[in-house]
Amino acid sequence: MKRSRNAKCSECGGSVRRKTIDQEFEKEGVRVRLSGLQASVCGRCGEVYFEPGGAQQVVEAVNSLFRLAFSERQHKGTITAALS
Ligand SMILES: [Zn+2]
């Protein structure tokens, strides 16, 4: 286990904590949801921070889901993927 940094929220200065979260993304009317994301969340304002490199992985996973949704034309409702 890596020791998490004691980062402060850049929005409000509150302390952020490592959490497992769900996030929903939308593009052209298609919704995808990723669950089991590791992120740091501000306890005060709820701002979400991904680890360095983590945001890029999230973007790639989301883009893969969107590609799947558009290519399969199965974009009714929400596609959910668990990363955990
Ligand atoms: Zn904050």
PDB file of the backbone (N, CA, C, O) and the ligand in Angstrom, with CONECT records:
HET     ZN  A 101       1
ATOM      1  N   MET A   1       0.830  -1.201   0.000  1.00  0.00           N
ATOM      2  CA  MET A   1       0.000   0.000   0.000  1.00  0.00           C
ATOM      3  C   MET A   1       0.864   1.249   0.000  1.00  0.00           C
ATOM      4  O   MET A   1       1.795   1.391   0.792  1.00  0.00           O
ATOM      5  N   LYS A   2       0.531   2.136  -0.899  1.00  0.00           N
ATOM      6  CA  LYS A   2       1.225   3.412  -0.897  1.00  0.00           C
ATOM      7  C   LYS A   2       0.573   4.329   0.130  1.00  0.00           C
ATOM      8  O   LYS A   2      -0.635   4.274   0.360  1.00  0.00           O
ATOM      9  N   ARG A   3       1.367   5.139   0.717  1.00  0.00           N
ATOM     10  CA  ARG A   3       0.837   6.111   1.655  1.00  0.00           C
ATOM     11  C   ARG A   3       0.211   7.250   0.856  1.00  0.00           C
ATOM     12  O   ARG A   3       0.852   7.844  -0.010  1.00  0.00           O
ATOM     13  N   SER A   4      -1.023   7.537   1.156  1.00  0.00           N
ATOM     14  CA  SER A   4      -1.680   8.603   0.400  1.00  0.00           C
ATOM     15  C   SER A   4      -1.189   9.959   0.886  1.00  0.00           C
ATOM     16  O   SER A   4      -0.900  10.159   2.066  1.00  0.00           O
ATOM     17  N   ARG A   5      -1.108  10.861  -0.046  1.00  0.00           N
ATOM     18  CA  ARG A   5      -0.660  12.199   0.304  1.00  0.00           C
ATOM     19  C   ARG A   5      -1.746  12.925   1.078  1.00  0.00           C
ATOM     20  O   ARG A   5      -2.936  12.722   0.836  1.00  0.00           O
ATOM     21  N   ASN A   6      -1.350  13.733   1.968  1.00  0.00           N
ATOM     22  CA  ASN A   6      -2.325  14.542   2.686  1.00  0.00           C
ATOM     23  C   ASN A   6      -2.613  15.801   1.887  1.00  0.00           C
ATOM     24  O   ASN A   6      -2.218  16.911   2.244  1.00  0.00           O
ATOM     25  N   ALA A   7      -3.317  15.575   0.796  1.00  0.00           N
ATOM     26  CA  ALA A   7      -3.589  16.687  -0.100  1.00  0.00           C
ATOM     27  C   ALA A   7      -4.719  17.541   0.441  1.00  0.00           C
ATOM     28  O   ALA A   7      -5.574  17.085   1.200  1.00  0.00           O
ATOM     29  N   LYS A   8      -4.691  18.772   0.031  1.00  0.00           N
ATOM     30  CA  LYS A   8      -5.782  19.681   0.385  1.00  0.00           C
ATOM     31  C   LYS A   8      -6.569  20.007  -0.861  1.00  0.00           C
ATOM     32  O   LYS A   8      -6.035  20.057  -1.969  1.00  0.00           O
ATOM     33  N   CYS A   9      -7.823  20.223  -0.654  1.00  0.00           N
ATOM     34  CA  CYS A   9      -8.695  20.587  -1.763  1.00  0.00           C
ATOM     35  C   CYS A   9      -8.287  21.944  -2.320  1.00  0.00           C
ATOM     36  O   CYS A   9      -8.130  22.910  -1.574  1.00  0.00           O
ATOM     37  N   SER A  10      -8.118  22.006  -3.640  1.00  0.00           N
ATOM     38  CA  SER A  10      -7.729  23.289  -4.238  1.00  0.00           C
ATOM     39  C   SER A  10      -8.926  24.224  -4.373  1.00  0.00           C
ATOM     40  O   SER A  10      -8.764  25.409  -4.662  1.00  0.00           O
ATOM     41  N   GLU A  11     -10.117  23.694  -4.164  1.00  0.00           N
ATOM     42  CA  GLU A  11     -11.318  24.531  -4.256  1.00  0.00           C
ATOM     43  C   GLU A  11     -11.593  25.253  -2.942  1.00  0.00           C
ATOM     44  O   GLU A  11     -11.852  26.456  -2.918  1.00  0.00           O
ATOM     45  N   CYS A  12     -11.530  24.489  -1.845  1.00  0.00           N
ATOM     46  CA  CYS A  12     -11.965  25.081  -0.578  1.00  0.00           C
ATOM     47  C   CYS A  12     -10.945  24.912   0.545  1.00  0.00           C
ATOM     48  O   CYS A  12     -11.137  25.460   1.630  1.00  0.00           O
ATOM     49  N   GLY A  13      -9.856  24.159   0.305  1.00  0.00           N
ATOM     50  CA  GLY A  13      -8.848  23.979   1.331  1.00  0.00           C
ATOM     51  C   GLY A  13      -9.170  22.879   2.329  1.00  0.00           C
ATOM     52  O   GLY A  13      -8.408  22.652   3.268  1.00  0.00           O
ATOM     53  N   GLY A  14     -10.286  22.197   2.138  1.00  0.00           N
ATOM     54  CA  GLY A  14     -10.658  21.085   3.011  1.00  0.00           C
ATOM     55  C   GLY A  14      -9.752  19.887   2.769  1.00  0.00           C
ATOM     56  O   GLY A  14      -9.025  19.847   1.776  1.00  0.00           O
ATOM     57  N   SER A  15      -9.790  18.918   3.665  1.00  0.00           N
ATOM     58  CA  SER A  15      -8.942  17.754   3.486  1.00  0.00           C
ATOM     59  C   SER A  15      -9.636  16.728   2.591  1.00  0.00           C
ATOM     60  O   SER A  15     -10.846  16.520   2.673  1.00  0.00           O
ATOM     61  N   VAL A  16      -8.829  16.093   1.731  1.00  0.00           N
ATOM     62  CA  VAL A  16      -9.377  15.103   0.815  1.00  0.00           C
ATOM     63  C   VAL A  16      -9.030  13.712   1.318  1.00  0.00           C
ATOM     64  O   VAL A  16      -7.973  13.505   1.914  1.00  0.00           O
ATOM     65  N   ARG A  17      -9.906  12.779   1.082  1.00  0.00           N
ATOM     66  CA  ARG A  17      -9.730  11.400   1.504  1.00  0.00           C
ATOM     67  C   ARG A  17      -9.877  10.461   0.330  1.00  0.00           C
ATOM     68  O   ARG A  17     -10.639  10.707  -0.605  1.00  0.00           O
ATOM     69  N   ARG A  18      -9.116   9.364   0.408  1.00  0.00           N
ATOM     70  CA  ARG A  18      -9.237   8.320  -0.611  1.00  0.00           C
ATOM     71  C   ARG A  18     -10.585   7.639  -0.453  1.00  0.00           C
ATOM     72  O   ARG A  18     -10.990   7.267   0.649  1.00  0.00           O
ATOM     73  N   LYS A  19     -11.268   7.485  -1.573  1.00  0.00           N
ATOM     74  CA  LYS A  19     -12.561   6.837  -1.547  1.00  0.00           C
ATOM     75  C   LYS A  19     -12.756   6.035  -2.816  1.00  0.00           C
ATOM     76  O   LYS A  19     -12.096   6.269  -3.829  1.00  0.00           O
ATOM     77  N   THR A  20     -13.666   5.094  -2.744  1.00  0.00           N
ATOM     78  CA  THR A  20     -14.107   4.392  -3.941  1.00  0.00           C
ATOM     79  C   THR A  20     -15.439   5.004  -4.349  1.00  0.00           C
ATOM     80  O   THR A  20     -16.392   5.041  -3.570  1.00  0.00           O
ATOM     81  N   ILE A  21     -15.483   5.477  -5.570  1.00  0.00           N
ATOM     82  CA  ILE A  21     -16.668   6.230  -5.988  1.00  0.00           C
ATOM     83  C   ILE A  21     -17.247   5.679  -7.289  1.00  0.00           C
ATOM     84  O   ILE A  21     -16.610   4.889  -7.986  1.00  0.00           O
ATOM     85  N   ASP A  22     -18.442   6.104  -7.594  1.00  0.00           N
ATOM     86  CA  ASP A  22     -19.075   5.877  -8.895  1.00  0.00           C
ATOM     87  C   ASP A  22     -19.122   7.220  -9.612  1.00  0.00           C
ATOM     88  O   ASP A  22     -19.390   8.255  -9.002  1.00  0.00           O
ATOM     89  N   GLN A  23     -18.863   7.190 -10.897  1.00  0.00           N
ATOM     90  CA  GLN A  23     -18.990   8.427 -11.666  1.00  0.00           C
ATOM     91  C   GLN A  23     -19.735   8.154 -12.946  1.00  0.00           C
ATOM     92  O   GLN A  23     -19.562   7.110 -13.574  1.00  0.00           O
ATOM     93  N   GLU A  24     -20.566   9.102 -13.329  1.00  0.00           N
ATOM     94  CA  GLU A  24     -21.330   8.969 -14.550  1.00  0.00           C
ATOM     95  C   GLU A  24     -20.838   9.990 -15.556  1.00  0.00           C
ATOM     96  O   GLU A  24     -20.532  11.131 -15.209  1.00  0.00           O
ATOM     97  N   PHE A  25     -20.766   9.563 -16.807  1.00  0.00           N
ATOM     98  CA  PHE A  25     -20.302  10.441 -17.877  1.00  0.00           C
ATOM     99  C   PHE A  25     -21.336  10.416 -18.986  1.00  0.00           C
ATOM    100  O   PHE A  25     -21.981   9.395 -19.221  1.00  0.00           O
ATOM    101  N   GLU A  26     -21.492  11.537 -19.665  1.00  0.00           N
ATOM    102  CA  GLU A  26     -22.470  11.589 -20.737  1.00  0.00           C
ATOM    103  C   GLU A  26     -21.866  12.232 -21.968  1.00  0.00           C
ATOM    104  O   GLU A  26     -21.134  13.218 -21.886  1.00  0.00           O
ATOM    105  N   LYS A  27     -22.193  11.644 -23.115  1.00  0.00           N
ATOM    106  CA  LYS A  27     -21.718  12.180 -24.384  1.00  0.00           C
ATOM    107  C   LYS A  27     -22.771  11.879 -25.432  1.00  0.00           C
ATOM    108  O   LYS A  27     -23.171  10.729 -25.608  1.00  0.00           O
ATOM    109  N   GLU A  28     -23.209  12.891 -26.112  1.00  0.00           N
ATOM    110  CA  GLU A  28     -24.205  12.756 -27.176  1.00  0.00           C
ATOM    111  C   GLU A  28     -25.386  11.898 -26.749  1.00  0.00           C
ATOM    112  O   GLU A  28     -25.866  11.062 -27.515  1.00  0.00           O
ATOM    113  N   GLY A  29     -25.843  12.105 -25.547  1.00  0.00           N
ATOM    114  CA  GLY A  29     -27.034  11.412 -25.064  1.00  0.00           C
ATOM    115  C   GLY A  29     -26.785  10.013 -24.523  1.00  0.00           C
ATOM    116  O   GLY A  29     -27.710   9.355 -24.046  1.00  0.00           O
ATOM    117  N   VAL A  30     -25.545   9.558 -24.594  1.00  0.00           N
ATOM    118  CA  VAL A  30     -25.211   8.242 -24.071  1.00  0.00           C
ATOM    119  C   VAL A  30     -24.596   8.410 -22.686  1.00  0.00           C
ATOM    120  O   VAL A  30     -23.729   9.256 -22.466  1.00  0.00           O
ATOM    121  N   ARG A  31     -25.065   7.590 -21.770  1.00  0.00           N
ATOM    122  CA  ARG A  31     -24.519   7.659 -20.419  1.00  0.00           C
ATOM    123  C   ARG A  31     -23.734   6.399 -20.115  1.00  0.00           C
ATOM    124  O   ARG A  31     -24.182   5.287 -20.396  1.00  0.00           O
ATOM    125  N   VAL A  32     -22.581   6.581 -19.549  1.00  0.00           N
ATOM    126  CA  VAL A  32     -21.826   5.439 -19.050  1.00  0.00           C
ATOM    127  C   VAL A  32     -21.475   5.716 -17.595  1.00  0.00           C
ATOM    128  O   VAL A  32     -21.294   6.859 -17.177  1.00  0.00           O
ATOM    129  N   ARG A  33     -21.386   4.639 -16.853  1.00  0.00           N
ATOM    130  CA  ARG A  33     -21.127   4.783 -15.432  1.00  0.00           C
ATOM    131  C   ARG A  33     -19.988   3.856 -15.066  1.00  0.00           C
ATOM    132  O   ARG A  33     -19.995   2.672 -15.404  1.00  0.00           O
ATOM    133  N   LEU A  34     -19.024   4.401 -14.380  1.00  0.00           N
ATOM    134  CA  LEU A  34     -17.914   3.600 -13.885  1.00  0.00           C
ATOM    135  C   LEU A  34     -18.052   3.488 -12.378  1.00  0.00           C
ATOM    136  O   LEU A  34     -18.214   4.487 -11.679  1.00  0.00           O
ATOM    137  N   SER A  35     -17.986   2.269 -11.892  1.00  0.00           N
ATOM    138  CA  SER A  35     -18.035   2.102 -10.443  1.00  0.00           C
ATOM    139  C   SER A  35     -16.727   1.506  -9.956  1.00  0.00           C
ATOM    140  O   SER A  35     -16.010   0.862 -10.722  1.00  0.00           O
ATOM    141  N   GLY A  36     -16.423   1.713  -8.717  1.00  0.00           N
ATOM    142  CA  GLY A  36     -15.188   1.191  -8.144  1.00  0.00           C
ATOM    143  C   GLY A  36     -13.974   2.038  -8.457  1.00  0.00           C
ATOM    144  O   GLY A  36     -12.844   1.557  -8.378  1.00  0.00           O
ATOM    145  N   LEU A  37     -14.195   3.306  -8.815  1.00  0.00           N
ATOM    146  CA  LEU A  37     -13.074   4.203  -9.095  1.00  0.00           C
ATOM    147  C   LEU A  37     -12.372   4.609  -7.809  1.00  0.00           C
ATOM    148  O   LEU A  37     -13.019   4.957  -6.821  1.00  0.00           O
ATOM    149  N   GLN A  38     -11.057   4.564  -7.827  1.00  0.00           N
ATOM    150  CA  GLN A  38     -10.280   5.067  -6.702  1.00  0.00           C
ATOM    151  C   GLN A  38     -10.018   6.545  -6.933  1.00  0.00           C
ATOM    152  O   GLN A  38      -9.442   6.931  -7.950  1.00  0.00           O
ATOM    153  N   ALA A  39     -10.433   7.347  -6.009  1.00  0.00           N
ATOM    154  CA  ALA A  39     -10.227   8.784  -6.157  1.00  0.00           C
ATOM    155  C   ALA A  39     -10.094   9.403  -4.780  1.00  0.00           C
ATOM    156  O   ALA A  39     -10.353   8.760  -3.763  1.00  0.00           O
ATOM    157  N   SER A  40      -9.687  10.655  -4.766  1.00  0.00           N
ATOM    158  CA  SER A  40      -9.662  11.414  -3.529  1.00  0.00           C
ATOM    159  C   SER A  40     -10.808  12.404  -3.580  1.00  0.00           C
ATOM    160  O   SER A  40     -10.991  13.111  -4.570  1.00  0.00           O
ATOM    161  N   VAL A  41     -11.566  12.447  -2.517  1.00  0.00           N
ATOM    162  CA  VAL A  41     -12.749  13.298  -2.497  1.00  0.00           C
ATOM    163  C   VAL A  41     -12.657  14.262  -1.323  1.00  0.00           C
ATOM    164  O   VAL A  41     -12.342  13.873  -0.199  1.00  0.00           O
ATOM    165  N   CYS A  42     -12.936  15.513  -1.608  1.00  0.00           N
ATOM    166  CA  CYS A  42     -12.929  16.520  -0.547  1.00  0.00           C
ATOM    167  C   CYS A  42     -14.089  16.264   0.405  1.00  0.00           C
ATOM    168  O   CYS A  42     -15.234  16.101  -0.018  1.00  0.00           O
ATOM    169  N   GLY A  43     -13.776  16.230   1.693  1.00  0.00           N
ATOM    170  CA  GLY A  43     -14.811  16.010   2.681  1.00  0.00           C
ATOM    171  C   GLY A  43     -15.703  17.218   2.886  1.00  0.00           C
ATOM    172  O   GLY A  43     -16.778  17.106   3.476  1.00  0.00           O
ATOM    173  N   ARG A  44     -15.273  18.358   2.410  1.00  0.00           N
ATOM    174  CA  ARG A  44     -16.042  19.579   2.642  1.00  0.00           C
ATOM    175  C   ARG A  44     -16.941  19.917   1.454  1.00  0.00           C
ATOM    176  O   ARG A  44     -18.147  20.102   1.617  1.00  0.00           O
ATOM    177  N   CYS A  45     -16.349  19.997   0.250  1.00  0.00           N
ATOM    178  CA  CYS A  45     -17.159  20.431  -0.895  1.00  0.00           C
ATOM    179  C   CYS A  45     -17.453  19.308  -1.884  1.00  0.00           C
ATOM    180  O   CYS A  45     -18.248  19.487  -2.806  1.00  0.00           O
ATOM    181  N   GLY A  46     -16.815  18.145  -1.698  1.00  0.00           N
ATOM    182  CA  GLY A  46     -17.132  17.007  -2.560  1.00  0.00           C
ATOM    183  C   GLY A  46     -16.384  16.978  -3.877  1.00  0.00           C
ATOM    184  O   GLY A  46     -16.674  16.139  -4.730  1.00  0.00           O
ATOM    185  N   GLU A  47     -15.425  17.879  -4.063  1.00  0.00           N
ATOM    186  CA  GLU A  47     -14.614  17.872  -5.277  1.00  0.00           C
ATOM    187  C   GLU A  47     -13.871  16.540  -5.390  1.00  0.00           C
ATOM    188  O   GLU A  47     -13.357  16.022  -4.399  1.00  0.00           O
ATOM    189  N   VAL A  48     -13.818  15.987  -6.614  1.00  0.00           N
ATOM    190  CA  VAL A  48     -13.192  14.688  -6.837  1.00  0.00           C
ATOM    191  C   VAL A  48     -11.838  14.873  -7.512  1.00  0.00           C
ATOM    192  O   VAL A  48     -11.720  15.595  -8.501  1.00  0.00           O
ATOM    193  N   TYR A  49     -10.821  14.213  -6.966  1.00  0.00           N
ATOM    194  CA  TYR A  49      -9.477  14.245  -7.549  1.00  0.00           C
ATOM    195  C   TYR A  49      -9.047  12.834  -7.852  1.00  0.00           C
ATOM    196  O   TYR A  49      -9.172  11.944  -7.011  1.00  0.00           O
ATOM    197  N   PHE A  50      -8.533  12.619  -9.070  1.00  0.00           N
ATOM    198  CA  PHE A  50      -7.977  11.319  -9.399  1.00  0.00           C
ATOM    199  C   PHE A  50      -6.479  11.353  -9.170  1.00  0.00           C
ATOM    200  O   PHE A  50      -5.847  12.408  -9.215  1.00  0.00           O
ATOM    201  N   GLU A  51      -5.928  10.181  -8.926  1.00  0.00           N
ATOM    202  CA  GLU A  51      -4.483  10.081  -8.744  1.00  0.00           C
ATOM    203  C   GLU A  51      -3.786  10.473 -10.044  1.00  0.00           C
ATOM    204  O   GLU A  51      -4.377  10.374 -11.120  1.00  0.00           O
ATOM    205  N   PRO A  52      -2.515  10.923  -9.949  1.00  0.00           N
ATOM    206  CA  PRO A  52      -1.772  11.198 -11.183  1.00  0.00           C
ATOM    207  C   PRO A  52      -1.777   9.942 -12.056  1.00  0.00           C
ATOM    208  O   PRO A  52      -1.423   8.857 -11.596  1.00  0.00           O
ATOM    209  N   GLY A  53      -2.178  10.097 -13.306  1.00  0.00           N
ATOM    210  CA  GLY A  53      -2.289   8.942 -14.190  1.00  0.00           C
ATOM    211  C   GLY A  53      -3.650   8.283 -14.113  1.00  0.00           C
ATOM    212  O   GLY A  53      -4.099   7.651 -15.069  1.00  0.00           O
ATOM    213  N   GLY A  54      -4.300   8.429 -12.984  1.00  0.00           N
ATOM    214  CA  GLY A  54      -5.610   7.807 -12.819  1.00  0.00           C
ATOM    215  C   GLY A  54      -6.660   8.435 -13.706  1.00  0.00           C
ATOM    216  O   GLY A  54      -7.512   7.747 -14.269  1.00  0.00           O
ATOM    217  N   ALA A  55      -6.593   9.757 -13.825  1.00  0.00           N
ATOM    218  CA  ALA A  55      -7.574  10.457 -14.648  1.00  0.00           C
ATOM    219  C   ALA A  55      -7.478   9.982 -16.099  1.00  0.00           C
ATOM    220  O   ALA A  55      -8.490   9.815 -16.779  1.00  0.00           O
ATOM    221  N   GLN A  56      -6.244   9.769 -16.560  1.00  0.00           N
ATOM    222  CA  GLN A  56      -6.045   9.300 -17.928  1.00  0.00           C
ATOM    223  C   GLN A  56      -6.661   7.917 -18.120  1.00  0.00           C
ATOM    224  O   GLN A  56      -7.272   7.641 -19.153  1.00  0.00           O
ATOM    225  N   GLN A  57      -6.496   7.043 -17.114  1.00  0.00           N
ATOM    226  CA  GLN A  57      -7.088   5.703 -17.194  1.00  0.00           C
ATOM    227  C   GLN A  57      -8.602   5.783 -17.217  1.00  0.00           C
ATOM    228  O   GLN A  57      -9.266   5.024 -17.923  1.00  0.00           O
ATOM    229  N   VAL A  58      -9.136   6.702 -16.444  1.00  0.00           N
ATOM    230  CA  VAL A  58     -10.592   6.874 -16.420  1.00  0.00           C
ATOM    231  C   VAL A  58     -11.075   7.334 -17.791  1.00  0.00           C
ATOM    232  O   VAL A  58     -12.065   6.821 -18.314  1.00  0.00           O
ATOM    233  N   VAL A  59     -10.370   8.303 -18.369  1.00  0.00           N
ATOM    234  CA  VAL A  59     -10.748   8.820 -19.687  1.00  0.00           C
ATOM    235  C   VAL A  59     -10.709   7.704 -20.724  1.00  0.00           C
ATOM    236  O   VAL A  59     -11.603   7.604 -21.564  1.00  0.00           O
ATOM    237  N   GLU A  60      -9.680   6.866 -20.667  1.00  0.00           N
ATOM    238  CA  GLU A  60      -9.568   5.767 -21.629  1.00  0.00           C
ATOM    239  C   GLU A  60     -10.695   4.760 -21.450  1.00  0.00           C
ATOM    240  O   GLU A  60     -11.268   4.281 -22.428  1.00  0.00           O
ATOM    241  N   ALA A  61     -11.013   4.440 -20.196  1.00  0.00           N
ATOM    242  CA  ALA A  61     -12.093   3.488 -19.929  1.00  0.00           C
ATOM    243  C   ALA A  61     -13.421   4.052 -20.411  1.00  0.00           C
ATOM    244  O   ALA A  61     -14.223   3.342 -21.018  1.00  0.00           O
ATOM    245  N   VAL A  62     -13.648   5.331 -20.139  1.00  0.00           N
ATOM    246  CA  VAL A  62     -14.902   5.967 -20.554  1.00  0.00           C
ATOM    247  C   VAL A  62     -15.000   6.009 -22.073  1.00  0.00           C
ATOM    248  O   VAL A  62     -16.056   5.734 -22.641  1.00  0.00           O
ATOM    249  N   ASN A  63     -13.893   6.356 -22.727  1.00  0.00           N
ATOM    250  CA  ASN A  63     -13.907   6.397 -24.193  1.00  0.00           C
ATOM    251  C   ASN A  63     -14.169   5.022 -24.788  1.00  0.00           C
ATOM    252  O   ASN A  63     -14.856   4.909 -25.803  1.00  0.00           O
ATOM    253  N   SER A  64     -13.627   3.968 -24.163  1.00  0.00           N
ATOM    254  CA  SER A  64     -13.888   2.604 -24.627  1.00  0.00           C
ATOM    255  C   SER A  64     -15.367   2.275 -24.515  1.00  0.00           C
ATOM    256  O   SER A  64     -15.950   1.668 -25.414  1.00  0.00           O
ATOM    257  N   LEU A  65     -15.965   2.677 -23.410  1.00  0.00           N
ATOM    258  CA  LEU A  65     -17.390   2.414 -23.213  1.00  0.00           C
ATOM    259  C   LEU A  65     -18.232   3.170 -24.231  1.00  0.00           C
ATOM    260  O   LEU A  65     -19.203   2.631 -24.763  1.00  0.00           O
ATOM    261  N   PHE A  66     -17.863   4.414 -24.500  1.00  0.00           N
ATOM    262  CA  PHE A  66     -18.594   5.187 -25.503  1.00  0.00           C
ATOM    263  C   PHE A  66     -18.449   4.547 -26.880  1.00  0.00           C
ATOM    264  O   PHE A  66     -19.417   4.467 -27.635  1.00  0.00           O
ATOM    265  N   ARG A  67     -17.235   4.091 -27.207  1.00  0.00           N
ATOM    266  CA  ARG A  67     -17.034   3.435 -28.501  1.00  0.00           C
ATOM    267  C   ARG A  67     -17.929   2.213 -28.616  1.00  0.00           C
ATOM    268  O   ARG A  67     -18.561   1.980 -29.646  1.00  0.00           O
ATOM    269  N   LEU A  68     -17.972   1.437 -27.539  1.00  0.00           N
ATOM    270  CA  LEU A  68     -18.817   0.244 -27.517  1.00  0.00           C
ATOM    271  C   LEU A  68     -20.282   0.633 -27.720  1.00  0.00           C
ATOM    272  O   LEU A  68     -20.994   0.029 -28.523  1.00  0.00           O
ATOM    273  N   ALA A  69     -20.705   1.627 -26.995  1.00  0.00           N
ATOM    274  CA  ALA A  69     -22.105   2.048 -27.068  1.00  0.00           C
ATOM    275  C   ALA A  69     -22.457   2.505 -28.479  1.00  0.00           C
ATOM    276  O   ALA A  69     -23.516   2.151 -28.997  1.00  0.00           O
ATOM    277  N   PHE A  70     -21.578   3.288 -29.107  1.00  0.00           N
ATOM    278  CA  PHE A  70     -21.879   3.807 -30.435  1.00  0.00           C
ATOM    279  C   PHE A  70     -21.777   2.720 -31.490  1.00  0.00           C
ATOM    280  O   PHE A  70     -22.594   2.682 -32.410  1.00  0.00           O
ATOM    281  N   SER A  71     -20.782   1.825 -31.378  1.00  0.00           N
ATOM    282  CA  SER A  71     -20.604   0.810 -32.405  1.00  0.00           C
ATOM    283  C   SER A  71     -21.702  -0.241 -32.346  1.00  0.00           C
ATOM    284  O   SER A  71     -22.139  -0.752 -33.377  1.00  0.00           O
ATOM    285  N   GLU A  72     -22.139  -0.557 -31.148  1.00  0.00           N
ATOM    286  CA  GLU A  72     -23.187  -1.563 -30.993  1.00  0.00           C
ATOM    287  C   GLU A  72     -24.575  -0.957 -31.126  1.00  0.00           C
ATOM    288  O   GLU A  72     -25.572  -1.675 -31.205  1.00  0.00           O
ATOM    289  N   ARG A  73     -24.631   0.355 -31.150  1.00  0.00           N
ATOM    290  CA  ARG A  73     -25.915   1.059 -31.160  1.00  0.00           C
ATOM    291  C   ARG A  73     -26.825   0.557 -30.050  1.00  0.00           C
ATOM    292  O   ARG A  73     -28.028   0.372 -30.234  1.00  0.00           O
ATOM    293  N   GLN A  74     -26.222   0.347 -28.914  1.00  0.00           N
ATOM    294  CA  GLN A  74     -26.986  -0.110 -27.767  1.00  0.00           C
ATOM    295  C   GLN A  74     -27.057   0.978 -26.719  1.00  0.00           C
ATOM    296  O   GLN A  74     -27.050   0.718 -25.516  1.00  0.00           O
ATOM    297  N   HIS A  75     -27.127   2.207 -27.210  1.00  0.00           N
ATOM    298  CA  HIS A  75     -27.114   3.284 -26.236  1.00  0.00           C
ATOM    299  C   HIS A  75     -28.507   3.654 -25.753  1.00  0.00           C
ATOM    300  O   HIS A  75     -28.964   4.790 -25.886  1.00  0.00           O
ATOM    301  N   LYS A  76     -29.146   2.673 -25.200  1.00  0.00           N
ATOM    302  CA  LYS A  76     -30.382   2.945 -24.465  1.00  0.00           C
ATOM    303  C   LYS A  76     -30.024   2.841 -23.003  1.00  0.00           C
ATOM    304  O   LYS A  76     -29.544   1.806 -22.539  1.00  0.00           O
ATOM    305  N   GLY A  77     -30.255   3.897 -22.294  1.00  0.00           N
ATOM    306  CA  GLY A  77     -29.964   3.856 -20.871  1.00  0.00           C
ATOM    307  C   GLY A  77     -28.487   4.020 -20.598  1.00  0.00           C
ATOM    308  O   GLY A  77     -27.780   4.712 -21.330  1.00  0.00           O
ATOM    309  N   THR A  78     -28.035   3.389 -19.560  1.00  0.00           N
ATOM    310  CA  THR A  78     -26.692   3.612 -19.057  1.00  0.00           C
ATOM    311  C   THR A  78     -25.879   2.331 -19.119  1.00  0.00           C
ATOM    312  O   THR A  78     -26.344   1.261 -18.728  1.00  0.00           O
ATOM    313  N   ILE A  79     -24.670   2.458 -19.611  1.00  0.00           N
ATOM    314  CA  ILE A  79     -23.734   1.333 -19.582  1.00  0.00           C
ATOM    315  C   ILE A  79     -22.915   1.453 -18.305  1.00  0.00           C
ATOM    316  O   ILE A  79     -22.359   2.510 -18.007  1.00  0.00           O
ATOM    317  N   THR A  80     -22.848   0.372 -17.563  1.00  0.00           N
ATOM    318  CA  THR A  80     -22.121   0.404 -16.312  1.00  0.00           C
ATOM    319  C   THR A  80     -20.926  -0.535 -16.383  1.00  0.00           C
ATOM    320  O   THR A  80     -21.043  -1.665 -16.856  1.00  0.00           O
ATOM    321  N   ALA A  81     -19.800  -0.072 -15.920  1.00  0.00           N
ATOM    322  CA  ALA A  81     -18.614  -0.911 -15.861  1.00  0.00           C
ATOM    323  C   ALA A  81     -17.985  -0.767 -14.479  1.00  0.00           C
ATOM    324  O   ALA A  81     -17.865   0.335 -13.943  1.00  0.00           O
ATOM    325  N   ALA A  82     -17.595  -1.884 -13.926  1.00  0.00           N
ATOM    326  CA  ALA A  82     -16.951  -1.855 -12.610  1.00  0.00           C
ATOM    327  C   ALA A  82     -15.463  -2.046 -12.794  1.00  0.00           C
ATOM    328  O   ALA A  82     -15.024  -2.958 -13.494  1.00  0.00           O
ATOM    329  N   LEU A  83     -14.695  -1.190 -12.168  1.00  0.00           N
ATOM    330  CA  LEU A  83     -13.234  -1.284 -12.263  1.00  0.00           C
ATOM    331  C   LEU A  83     -12.623  -2.019 -11.083  1.00  0.00           C
ATOM    332  O   LEU A  83     -11.442  -2.365 -11.103  1.00  0.00           O
ATOM    333  N   SER A  84     -13.416  -2.255 -10.069  1.00  0.00           N
ATOM    334  CA  SER A  84     -12.843  -2.835  -8.856  1.00  0.00           C
ATOM    335  C   SER A  84     -12.629  -4.335  -9.003  1.00  0.00           C
ATOM    336  O   SER A  84     -12.152  -4.985  -8.073  1.00  0.00           O
TER     337      SER A  84
HETATM  338 ZN    ZN A 101     -13.171  21.161  -1.188  1.00  0.00          ZN2+
END
